[in-house]
Amino acid sequence: MESRKRLTDLRGPQSRIGRLLSFSFEAWLHMLTNRIMVFLSLLYAVCIAVYLLVPGLGTALKVLTAAVWLLWTPQFFEALKGLALVWSRGMAFGHLNAEFAHLYRKRYAKRSGAYAAFPIVVLAAWAAGFVVMLVRWFP
């Protein structure tokens, strides 16, 4: 019988997300909020259904909406960074060789400043929407 070697990730098993912390804080934050959102979204769906049937649960729904909004923020920011990375062809947020980046800019005249600012600007609007939701929504 042939024994097969199991390919393992040197960072540890996938079930232990703490392994990501030493490699990438953003990846760890993404996975942590993703795992919390799995359970919170189920609770949120039940709360919305109950809110539609029983008036008076608006405050609980507002609190859960705020929690979901906050937990979606890292996911949303990473998606925006990914878009900026693709649109700039790796110039924004990429880890390119300095010589290659210089030649790329020289050939295609790509500047990464606007692309790098894009996620920050959209995230500022996202945060402003959160503040407006907290202040203006009276359930």
Rosetta blueprint (number, residue, H / E / L):
1 M L
2 E L
3 S L
4 R L
5 K L
6 R L
7 L L
8 T L
9 D L
10 L L
11 R L
12 G L
13 P L
14 Q L
15 S L
16 R L
17 I H
18 G H
19 R H
20 L H
21 L L
22 S L
23 F L
24 S L
25 F H
26 E H
27 A H
28 W H
29 L H
30 H H
31 M H
32 L H
33 T H
34 N H
35 R H
36 I H
37 M H
38 V H
39 F H
40 L H
41 S H
42 L H
43 L H
44 Y H
45 A H
46 V H
47 C H
48 I H
49 A H
50 V H
51 Y H
52 L H
53 L H
54 V L
55 P L
56 G L
57 L L
58 G H
59 T H
60 A H
61 L H
62 K H
63 V H
64 L H
65 T H
66 A H
67 A H
68 V H
69 W H
70 L H
71 L H
72 W H
73 T H
74 P H
75 Q H
76 F H
77 F H
78 E H
79 A H
80 L H
81 K H
82 G H
83 L H
84 A H
85 L H
86 V H
87 W H
88 S L
89 R L
90 G L
91 M L
92 A L
93 F L
94 G L
95 H L
96 L L
97 N L
98 A H
99 E H
100 F H
101 A H
102 H H
103 L H
104 Y H
105 R H
106 K H
107 R H
108 Y H
109 A L
110 K L
111 R L
112 S L
113 G H
114 A H
115 Y H
116 A H
117 A H
118 F H
119 P H
120 I H
121 V H
122 V H
123 L H
124 A H
125 A H
126 W H
127 A H
128 A H
129 G H
130 F H
131 V H
132 V H
133 M H
134 L H
135 V H
136 R H
137 W L
138 F L
139 P L
